Amino acid sequence: MDAVGHKRKPALVSDVKVESPGLNLTYPKVSGLKHKSAESGINRYIKKEVHQMLKEEGYGKNENKKFTGGYTVKLNKRGTLSIIIELYSFTKGEERGSTIRKAVNVSLKDARVYYIDDLFSRKIKKIKFIARLNDLIRTQIGFKGIKENKEFDTITLEQAYYLTENSLVIYYEPGLFTPDEYGFLEFEISFSDIEDIINSKGPIGRLLRDKEDNEVNETADE
């Protein structure tokens, strides 16, 4: 049993509300962590990413453009926090607005940002996990009958994703592979489909150990 892992408590996540002309935004703030340096590091990172999102969408450059935003906690367990922050903007006179998304995947221990290759074993070449994910995504495209604007090619090492308790979710912005009205294109990949190539000491590895420990405890109680 990973005794150290079981001592990792979830973070407390509260709302930070920002209201100003043309802007109504709520983003997350983390507290309650044992390591205060990690806590402040995570909050700085979140704030920086929110500011970058607003900058990319041109906040403050057009008084007719309005912004709203919020967030969803997808995972807050076993030392990992995974949150998606979305920003919607709409300009008066346009037929429809646009939404962008930023996933925050960080360690609650040291504020380390997890990129997609951090999820997979260092013992395998990166091309191997990329090929596995590509195959799983292509299977879902065919199964769901997704109509693409352009054919899916491959994920990248900068791939946007978030985690849940049971799956890795890879996503793409509206309009990249599908029409804008389709919304975010998401591919949910079960941990069981990639268990043999994950980093046992990474975020998914800890979640799988937690599940194994629970199964052992349930069996012992029977």
BAVO-481028 format. One line per field, with one value per residue (C-alpha): residue number from 0; residue in three letters; y, z, x. Coordinates in nm, 3 decimals, decimal comma, always signed. Layout:
N
num = NUM/... $
residuo = ala/... $
yy = Y/... $
zz = Z/... $
xx = X/... $
END
This chain:
222
num = 0/1/2/3/4/5/6/7/8/9/10/11/12/13/14/15/16/17/18/19/20/21/22/23/24/25/26/27/28/29/30/31/32/33/34/35/36/37/38/39/40/41/42/43/44/45/46/47/48/49/50/51/52/53/54/55/56/57/58/59/60/61/62/63/64/65/66/67/68/69/70/71/72/73/74/75/76/77/78/79/80/81/82/83/84/85/86/87/88/89/90/91/92/93/94/95/96/97/98/99/100/101/102/103/104/105/106/107/108/109/110/111/112/113/114/115/116/117/118/119/120/121/122/123/124/125/126/127/128/129/130/131/132/133/134/135/136/137/138/139/140/141/142/143/144/145/146/147/148/149/150/151/152/153/154/155/156/157/158/159/160/161/162/163/164/165/166/167/168/169/170/171/172/173/174/175/176/177/178/179/180/181/182/183/184/185/186/187/188/189/190/191/192/193/194/195/196/197/198/199/200/201/202/203/204/205/206/207/208/209/210/211/212/213/214/215/216/217/218/219/220/221 $
residuo = met/asp/ala/val/gly/his/lys/arg/lys/pro/ala/leu/val/ser/asp/val/lys/val/glu/ser/pro/gly/leu/asn/leu/thr/tyr/pro/lys/val/ser/gly/leu/lys/his/lys/ser/ala/glu/ser/gly/ile/asn/arg/tyr/ile/lys/lys/glu/val/his/gln/met/leu/lys/glu/glu/gly/tyr/gly/lys/asn/glu/asn/lys/lys/phe/thr/gly/gly/tyr/thr/val/lys/leu/asn/lys/arg/gly/thr/leu/ser/ile/ile/ile/glu/leu/tyr/ser/phe/thr/lys/gly/glu/glu/arg/gly/ser/thr/ile/arg/lys/ala/val/asn/val/ser/leu/lys/asp/ala/arg/val/tyr/tyr/ile/asp/asp/leu/phe/ser/arg/lys/ile/lys/lys/ile/lys/phe/ile/ala/arg/leu/asn/asp/leu/ile/arg/thr/gln/ile/gly/phe/lys/gly/ile/lys/glu/asn/lys/glu/phe/asp/thr/ile/thr/leu/glu/gln/ala/tyr/tyr/leu/thr/glu/asn/ser/leu/val/ile/tyr/tyr/glu/pro/gly/leu/phe/thr/pro/asp/glu/tyr/gly/phe/leu/glu/phe/glu/ile/ser/phe/ser/asp/ile/glu/asp/ile/ile/asn/ser/lys/gly/pro/ile/gly/arg/leu/leu/arg/asp/lys/glu/asp/asn/glu/val/asn/glu/thr/ala/asp/glu $
yy = +0,000/+0,349/+0,496/+0,826/+0,858/+0,804/+1,105/+1,331/+1,529/+1,701/+2,073/+2,317/+2,496/+2,825/+3,085/+3,405/+3,635/+3,912/+4,167/+4,470/+4,638/+4,366/+4,090/+3,842/+3,570/+3,309/+3,118/+2,880/+2,943/+2,658/+2,645/+2,397/+2,235/+2,108/+2,262/+2,635/+2,692/+2,453/+2,631/+2,972/+2,826/+2,669/+2,990/+3,197/+2,953/+2,960/+3,340/+3,363/+3,127/+3,321/+3,647/+3,482/+3,360/+3,712/+3,857/+3,604/+3,685/+4,060/+4,166/+4,545/+4,614/+4,627/+4,770/+4,576/+4,243/+4,081/+3,801/+3,543/+3,249/+2,972/+2,648/+2,283/+2,062/+1,729/+1,564/+1,656/+1,340/+1,151/+1,458/+1,573/+1,859/+1,872/+2,169/+2,312/+2,688/+2,817/+3,168/+3,268/+3,590/+3,754/+4,067/+4,266/+4,207/+3,868/+3,559/+3,356/+3,388/+3,169/+2,962/+2,873/+2,630/+2,582/+2,265/+2,296/+1,967/+2,012/+1,836/+1,935/+1,852/+2,084/+2,272/+2,082/+2,113/+1,771/+1,748/+1,450/+1,266/+1,282/+1,036/+0,760/+0,532/+0,662/+0,308/+0,338/+0,567/+0,863/+0,748/+0,436/+0,611/+0,864/+0,579/+0,407/+0,723/+0,797/+0,449/+0,485/+0,826/+0,702/+0,414/+0,659/+0,882/+0,584/+0,446/+0,780/+0,870/+1,207/+1,423/+1,596/+1,925/+1,777/+1,433/+1,367/+1,310/+1,280/+1,414/+1,622/+1,649/+1,978/+1,805/+1,955/+1,707/+1,665/+1,375/+1,218/+0,934/+0,674/+0,830/+1,054/+1,301/+1,453/+1,751/+1,993/+2,345/+2,395/+2,427/+2,248/+1,909/+1,962/+2,251/+2,523/+2,428/+2,080/+2,234/+2,087/+1,755/+1,518/+1,167/+0,985/+0,713/+0,463/+0,398/+0,027/+0,090/+0,241/+0,081/-0,114/+0,198/+0,451/+0,603/+0,409/+0,708/+0,962/+1,089/+0,794/+0,544/+0,682/+0,665/+0,303/+0,209/+0,374/+0,165/-0,154/-0,077/-0,021/-0,352/-0,534/-0,373/-0,463/-0,825/-0,840/-0,719/-0,991 $
zz = +0,000/-0,084/+0,263/+0,156/-0,122/+0,115/+0,319/+0,021/+0,086/-0,186/-0,225/-0,119/-0,433/-0,405/-0,649/-0,743/-0,908/-1,144/-1,257/-1,464/-1,775/-2,034/-1,808/-1,573/-1,485/-1,214/-1,181/-0,911/-0,611/-0,423/-0,045/+0,239/+0,105/+0,334/+0,111/+0,100/-0,169/-0,391/-0,305/-0,404/-0,713/-0,836/-0,778/-0,965/-1,254/-1,272/-1,261/-1,532/-1,759/-1,709/-1,798/-2,106/-2,217/-2,187/-2,375/-2,658/-2,698/-2,706/-2,377/-2,344/-2,714/-2,820/-2,594/-2,790/-2,702/-2,383/-2,186/-1,942/-1,795/-1,539/-1,444/-1,364/-1,132/-1,310/-1,061/-0,710/-0,570/-0,497/-0,523/-0,861/-0,954/-1,301/-1,385/-1,707/-1,738/-2,018/-2,154/-2,378/-2,580/-2,790/-3,003/-3,066/-3,419/-3,463/-3,532/-3,258/-2,997/-2,934/-2,643/-2,556/-2,290/-2,079/-1,882/-1,561/-1,462/-1,162/-0,867/-0,527/-0,374/-0,568/-0,825/-1,111/-1,436/-1,590/-1,966/-2,149/-2,169/-1,787/-1,773/-1,953/-1,869/-1,920/-2,025/-2,357/-2,649/-2,679/-3,023/-2,863/-2,638/-2,912/-3,153/-2,894/-2,829/-3,201/-3,262/-2,977/-3,106/-3,464/-3,334/-3,154/-3,461/-3,665/-3,396/-3,328/-3,696/-3,637/-3,950/-3,971/-4,138/-4,180/-4,108/-3,764/-3,787/-3,448/-3,096/-2,992/-2,682/-2,610/-2,637/-2,437/-2,196/-1,854/-1,613/-1,432/-1,178/-1,454/-1,779/-1,978/-2,187/-2,493/-2,644/-2,935/-2,976/-3,180/-3,553/-3,561/-3,678/-3,666/-3,734/-3,467/-3,365/-3,268/-2,970/-2,810/-2,959/-2,673/-2,669/-2,339/-2,300/-2,019/-1,802/-1,869/-2,237/-2,152/-1,816/-1,956/-2,068/-1,794/-1,557/-1,233/-1,030/-1,226/-1,176/-1,347/-1,172/-0,832/-0,923/-1,035/-0,712/-0,517/-0,705/-0,643/-0,270/-0,252/-0,427/-0,182/+0,114/-0,023/-0,073/+0,283/+0,418/+0,241 $
xx = +0,000/+0,123/+0,105/+0,251/-0,004/-0,295/-0,180/-0,229/-0,544/-0,744/-0,705/-0,972/-1,087/-1,274/-1,404/-1,228/-1,481/-1,373/-1,630/-1,541/-1,684/-1,736/-1,605/-1,772/-1,525/-1,484/-1,158/-1,027/-0,806/-0,640/-0,591/-0,547/-0,230/+0,045/+0,311/+0,236/+0,497/+0,302/-0,021/+0,113/+0,280/-0,045/-0,239/+0,021/+0,008/-0,372/-0,380/-0,114/-0,307/-0,632/-0,456/-0,307/-0,651/-0,793/-0,497/-0,528/-0,898/-0,837/-0,991/-0,993/-0,940/-1,306/-1,576/-1,839/-1,677/-1,805/-1,642/-1,772/-1,586/-1,584/-1,416/-1,483/-1,279/-1,229/-0,992/-0,877/-0,728/-0,406/-0,188/-0,318/-0,548/-0,703/-0,924/-1,060/-1,110/-1,332/-1,366/-1,655/-1,643/-1,912/-1,896/-2,212/-2,334/-2,170/-2,379/-2,212/-1,941/-1,640/-1,513/-1,156/-1,042/-0,731/-0,664/-0,465/-0,298/-0,070/+0,090/-0,049/+0,288/+0,518/+0,303/+0,465/+0,271/+0,200/+0,238/+0,099/+0,432/+0,458/+0,169/+0,357/+0,647/+0,999/+1,095/+0,913/+0,980/+0,744/+0,641/+0,489/+0,238/+0,163/+0,084/-0,138/-0,337/-0,365/-0,509/-0,759/-0,869/-0,911/-1,122/-1,351/-1,378/-1,495/-1,725/-1,894/-1,920/-1,758/-1,760/-1,423/-1,333/-0,988/-0,853/-0,707/-0,332/-0,165/-0,153/+0,149/+0,366/+0,186/-0,151/-0,438/-0,597/-0,752/-0,789/-1,082/-1,072/-1,099/-0,990/-0,760/-0,959/-0,792/-0,971/-0,956/-1,092/-1,411/-1,349/-1,015/-1,139/-1,515/-1,757/-1,770/-2,123/-1,999/-1,822/-1,513/-1,413/-1,330/-1,187/-1,225/-0,963/-1,008/-0,704/-0,753/-0,665/-0,327/-0,245/+0,050/+0,237/+0,163/+0,419/+0,362/+0,482/+0,278/-0,080/-0,250/-0,024/-0,126/-0,495/-0,461/-0,281/-0,559/-0,815/-0,616/-0,592/-0,968/-1,034/-0,805/-0,981/-1,324/-1,215/-1,081/-1,416/-1,614 $
END
